[in-house]
């Protein structure tokens, strides 16, 4: 499985910025899950994956003291694009975080089609 990070038109990687803003232990958890995902596919991280209802997007759920989320979509059979990351504070994914991920997806798709 190939994992790529969404890059905005200014050359920034929002998901990398999110991960870099976290504490060391949180980053380790995220990279461990992403490593399993990349090496062994989605089946290897199934307890950490959930479809976001009403969308084509998925989230990787890192549980613990802080509930971390990474929103992604599957582009091709072997490619995953990580869009947005955030600390989840409520039961439901906030509209702001979902809207941001959808905006990143639209930008990615528009630039891909050019």
Secondary structure, DSSP 8 states (H G I E B T S, - for coil): -EEEE---TTS--HHHHHHHTS-HHHHHHHHHHHHHHHHH-GGGGGGGEEE-TTSS-EEEEE-SSSEEEEEEEEEETTEEEEEEEEEE-SSS--HHHHHHHHHHHHHHHHHHH-
